[in-house]
């Protein structure tokens, strides 16, 4: 059995795992992918040349920003019924304050 790392032309690790020796080259599924024997952590490492290297802090923070969109920036969908409910509550508050 061999440990494999499949990565793209930018060095991003796409898949890791183990396979039989005869299936090693079959791990490449798409154009632009390459396979390397070894173990790696796709969250903390990348491929440079033909070596596994640790990502620098800048790479890690970029990936975090790309993956997470703060809830305040996410698009919201409010139905007409929800808007009507808000308006009804506002009217009730206005009446209570008069």
N, C-alpha and C positions, 0 to 999 in steps of 0.2 A: 504494500500500500504506500501511496505517496500523498504528502500534503501538498495542496496546490493553492495558488493565489491567482485569480483572474483580475486583470486591471486594464484600464483604458489608456489612450495616448497621453492623457494629462497626469497619469500616475495614480488616479483614483482607484482604490480597491473595490471591485464590484462583487466578487464572490470569493469565498474561501471554503476549503473542505478537504476531504480525502477521497481518493479513488484508486482503483487498481492501476498498476503500472501501464498496462496496455491501453487504458482509457485516458491517460494524462493529456494527450494532445486534443482529445475530444471535448475538453472543458471550455475551449474557445468556441462561443456560439455565434458571435456577431462580428462584422467588420470593425476594425479598430481595437479589438481586444487582443490581449496577449496573456500567456500563462507562464507562471514562474513556480518552481518548486520551493516550498517553505511554508512557514506559518506567519500570520500577520493579524493585527487588530485594525479593522477598517476605520474605527473611530479615532484611533491614535496614531496610525501610521499611513504612509503612502509609498509608492514606488518611484524611485529616481534611478534612471538608467536600468539596471537589472538588480537593484538592491532595495531592501525594505528599510525605510528610514522613518524616524519619528517626525510627526507633523510639528511645525513650530506653533507657538501660541497664536500667531496671526491667522494661520490656516484654521485653527480650531474655532476662533471667535467668528471668522467669516462664515463657517459652516453653521454655527449656532444661529447667527442672524438670518441666514437663508432658510433654515428649517422652521423657525418659529416666527409667527406674526403675532404681535401682542393683541390681546382681545380688543383693546381700544382702537386698533387699526383694521380689525376684521369687519367685513361688510355685514350689515344687519338687514334682516328682512322682517318687516312688521306688516301684518295683515290688516285689512280694513276693519275687521272685527276688533283687533287689538287697539287700533287708533280710536275707534268708537268708544271702547271701554275707557281709555285714557280721558277722552273728552267728557264722558259721563261723570267720571270721578272729579274732574276739575269743576264741572258745573255744581256738583254736590258740595264741594269745598267752598265755592263762592257763596252758595246759599247759606251754608253754616256760618260763614264769616259776616254776613249782612246783619 
